[in-house]
Amino acid sequence: MLNFIRDKKAKLKWVLWLVIIALGAGMVLMFVTTPSGGGEVEMGNYIAKVGDHEISVNAYRSNLLTVLNMMGPDARRDENAIRQYGNMVLGQMIRTVVLSQEAARNGFTVSDEEVMNTIVNSPGFNIDGNFIGTEEYKSNLKRLGISPEEYEANVRRNLLSQKLQDFLASSAALSEQEIQAKFVEENDKAKIRYVTWGEYAYTPKVVYNEADARKYYESNKNNYKIDETRQFKLLILDTNKLAAALAASVTDAEIRADYEANRAERYQEMVRASHILIKVPENATPAEVELLRQKAATVRELALRPGADFAKLAEQYSEDEGSAKRGGDLSFFPRNRMVKEFEDATFALSKGQISEVIKSQFGFHIIQCTDRRDFDFYRSVIARNLSRVRAEQQLEGSARQALQKARESKNLEAVAKEFGGTVELSNPFNKTQPDYSLGLPPDKIDTLLALTLNEVGDLQQTSRGFVIPQLVKIIPPHVQAFDKVKVQVDRDYRTAKARELAAADARVFLAELKASGDLDKTAAKYKLTVETSELFNVSGSISNQLGASPALALEALRIEPNGVGGPVSVRDNQVVFQVTERVKPDLSRLAAERKALVEKLLGEKRRQLTDALLNSLVKRYQDDKLIQVNQPLLDRILG
């Protein structure tokens, strides 16, 4: 593999955004929210397994929290964002493990000294350039639910993967021709003034008739072609249905026992609070501190008045700029996340209660508890999870028996009748157009698509229950009939005709502009607004309205000042332009800019090399079934 890349025989394409989440590089932020999804039932105490390495739930949650905090409070409250970032983080963690395992296989090593140097120099464990000390280091990790041993193993893996990437980077090389070509590309620039015709504005002017739409369909049949698809029968043993029937069998004692056994990890006691902060400067005198305390006390009195709006008071008085914009809201947080004085006061409050004035290292706080997550909150979640576990345990044996009989008989309907299941027919799908309603991750979809006709696949556990799939139909590639895609054809036809009408008006304008040479005068005649671009190169942004358009840029870069061009379709606009400025590349400046340019080009090549290796490795691991995702647990964590 490495020789293959070292010899530069690979065809490279930058297809991934590769961000290796280094656990040791993160700073524990003050206010964070744990994603919803308590009460997960684990196939193992890990979120994923890569080869023989298990990615722990705590390590995954820690990385996810770091990313969500970086994305801001909106991401922490958005369930779709949590799922999106959750899947992204897990993918990145899997890739890090894959790279580290490949590095170790090829003889790369990381010493204990390298691990410790990385840790003591990590921003998360430094204050003013000094390591915070072993006890504080362990305490910080404990707050994250991660042991020093696990953390240090993660650091070692990250260093291993980085060594492999550095090795690949060392093989990247550039020719003088590549350097000069990049210099010319970046420094050949133009500036234009332009007018636009919005193509969608012409849609009402389109005269539609079905005969023309059919002609458009016949001329563009490839747009309506779909690749081979496959259709499956699905024998479903419904876990949710059985769980609902078993719900009454779950006792209060069982619920309490599960809560006590798992409250540290799954059912953390959490509060949601808002606060008003009156900051105290470090060098404040005792008299100044007292004045600020009195100010906080006055604000508290305002908050205690009947009908007072705590959120508005926070917006008006709080000096915590981040939370003040949200009415003081800090969202949910568990114990050991805030400074001690703040935490003790907050967890002592009942819902809706306002604290006394609390002093911390940041200043004076007035805190309102707005919600709590304690045993009563988790009761229904635990009961539901316990009944689901019970249902899964009861059904798993039956599901395996049903699978054996289905493979013997190939008759899913008969097996479903015997075991109390149902049979459904999936939508036809393929790898590029998967059927996500199946509730299966991409690697499982790939396994289904590899089945032969009438073959019964492996037992799958989904959010609906246990599923036994059978491939029943293979639909070859074909152009979809006009009647089936008529709505799409109608839309495409109207869009294409609107573009033609806009382009026709633009060409009339261009002819007059060429004759007069006066853009402002011609634009005034047609009541069009003239806009001015930035100075742009072939890959740069032309303006906020047009963004980057290589087609327009290439045409403009072939025209001298005062020359005109267009129409060009850019972001659903027809554009006619006049070049006002041209900046030609000055090769005499190449020597001065060479270093930065070479670093940029080498960075691109290094990413390409890393991505090529990573794609190949991940595919090999997937083909060898060395990557396993604990999907039920992941679904529960992400909510």
NORRACOR-V48812 format. One record per helix or strand of 3 or more residues. SS is the DSSP state (a for helix, b for strand). FROM is the first residue (numbers start at 0). LEN is the number of residues. Records with the same first field share a line. If there is no record, write none. Layout:
# NORRACOR-V48812
SS=FROM-LEN ; FROM-LEN
This chain:
# NORRACOR-V48812
a=1-5 ; 22-3 ; 56-15 ; 72-5 ; 78-27 ; 111-9 ; 122-3 ; 133-11 ; 147-23 ; 175-12 ; 198-7 ; 209-10 ; 220-4 ; 238-11 ; 251-11 ; 285-19 ; 309-8 ; 320-4 ; 339-8 ; 374-35 ; 411-8 ; 435-3 ; 441-8 ; 485-31 ; 518-7 ; 549-7 ; 586-37 ; 630-8
b=47-3 ; 52-3 ; 188-10 ; 228-10 ; 269-10 ; 328-6 ; 357-3 ; 362-11 ; 421-4 ; 455-6 ; 464-11 ; 540-3 ; 563-7 ; 572-11 ; 626-3
